[in-house]
Amino acid sequence: MTRVAPVGGTAVQDHVALAEIELCGDLIIAASAADEDRLSLESIDEVLKVAEERAREGGARE
C-alpha cells in the first residue's frame, strides 16, 4: 500500500532550517558579488550580522 500525503496543507515548517537556508542564500549572494575569490571573515560576519546579534545578546544580559 502506498501512502500519500493528504491534500490540504499539512506541511510542517522548520523555522530553524528556514533561517539557515536564508543565511546560506545571503552568503551565496555576497560571494557572487564579491570582487575577491573568497569572502573575508569580516565580510562573512557582516553578511551574517554577527555584530548586531552580539550587541543584542549583550544588551539582554545587562
Stockholm file with secondary structure:
# STOCKHOLM 1.0

chainA/1-62         MTRVAPVGGTAVQDHVALAEIELCGDLIIAASAADEDRLSLESIDEVLKVAEERAREGGARE
#=GR chainA/1-62 SS CCCCCCSSCCCCCCHHHHHHHHHHHHHHHHHHHCSSSSCCHHHHHHHTTHHHHHHHHHHHHC
#=GC SS_cons        CCCCCCSSCCCCCCHHHHHHHHHHHHHHHHHHHCSSSSCCHHHHHHHTTHHHHHHHHHHHHC
//
